[in-house]
Amino acid sequence: MIFTLLGILAFGMSAFIVEALQGWVTVSGREAAVGNARRAMDRITRELRRIKKPEDIQTMEPSRIRFLDLDSAAITFEASGTNLLRNSDTLVTGLISPEGLRFTYLGSTGEVAAVKENVRSIRVWLSLGSGPRVATLESAARIRNL
């Protein structure tokens, strides 16, 4: 009788423990995705702010940008499958395909700029995920000296 009662209590308690562990896994996975997305976004916007002038933008595509920074070093950010690359190095994995990385090139009044000479700021949209956990961030960087 006592063993049966203890078995029923143990079974009931195990359901709570399993549910708590699943919640912890979900929250920690989401925090990791958000942390990775923030580090990647900070890196991208920090380096975009090092563009001296619009003419230093060499490629301006929706999921790829190539530019010269203040030291005249060529920097490329692009999506490659589920990887975000800085030059040819993986900055972060887990991009949501196909549009996990998106650049929008804006003019002086916030309109979309079609030519690099008119670009005054660059909006960056980044979406990373792992399973059902997704972190989406948006930020912008203004080009220097304008």
N, C-alpha and C positions, 0 to 999 in steps of 0.2 A: 504494500500500500504506500509506504513512504517513498520507495523507489519510483513508483508510478507518478506520484505527485511531484517529485524532484525532476523526473523526465519531462513532464508537462511544463513545469516552470522553466527548465533549461531550453526547451523548444521555443517557448514564448519569448524568452530573453534573446535567443539567437536571432530571431527575426529583427528585433530592435538593433542589435549589434551590426548585422549585415546591412541594414538600411543606413545606419550612421556611417559605416565605412564607405558605402556607395556615394553618399553625399560628400564625404571628405575627398574622395577621388575626383568627383565632378568639380568641386570648388578648386582643388589644387591644380587640376588640368586647365581650368579657365584662367586662373591666376598666372600660370606659366605661359599660356597663349598671349595674354594681355602684356605680360612682361617682355616677351620676345618681340611683340609688335611695337611696343613703346621704344625699346632699344633700337630697333631697326628704323623707326620713324625719326627718332632723334638724330641718328647718324645721317639719314638722307637729308633732312632739313638743315642740319648744321653744315653739311657740305654744299648744298644748293646755295646757301647764303654766301659762299665763297666764290660765286660767279661774279667776276668784276663788271662785266657789261653784257648785254644781250648777244652781241656778236661772238662771245665766247661759247655760246651754245652751238654745238656741232650737229647734234641730232635731237629732234624734239618729236617723239612719237608718243602715242597714248600709254604704252607700257615700257618705254625705253627713253632714257635721256643720256646724252654724252656731252660733256662740257669741259672747259679748261678752268681750273681753279685759280686762286690768287698767285700761286707759285707756278702757273702754267703747266700743271700736271693734268693729264687727261683722266677724267673720272667718268665711268659709265655705271648707271643703275638700270637693271633690266630684269624682267621675269623670264625664267627658263623652266617651264613646267611648273612644279610646285616650289621652286627655289627662287629666292631673291638674290641676285648677284650684284656685287660691287666689283667692277672690272670683271675678272673671271673667277673671283673668290665668292663662295657662298656666304652671304650675310645672315640669312635666316631661311629655314625650311618651313613648309606647311602653307605656302600661298594657296588661296582658294583659286582653283582654275575655272575659267580662263582669265578672269579679270581681278586677280588678287592684288595687282599693282596697277595704279592708274595715275598718270600725270595730266593735269590740265594747265595749259599755258594761258595766262591772263594779261590783258593790256592795262593801261593806266586807269581806266574806268571800270575794270572788272569784267570786261567782255573777253570772250575767247579770242586769243591772238593767233592769226594764221601764219605769220612770218616772225622769225626770231627777233628782228629789230624792234618789234612792237611789244615783246614780252617784258613785263615789269615784275610779275610774281608767278610762282609755280605752285599749284595746289597738288598735294599728294594724297592719294587714297590707298590704304593698305588693309588687306583682309587676310588674316591667318587663321588656320583652324587645325584641329586635331580631333577626328571623330566628330561628335556632335557639338564640340566646343569651338566657337568662332569668336575672334576678336577683330573688330573693324575700327580703324582710326583714320582721321582726316586731319591734315595740317597744311600749312602753306609757308613758303619762304619768299621773301622779297629779294630781288637782285640788288646788289650794292650800287651805290653812287647814282641812284636815279631818284 
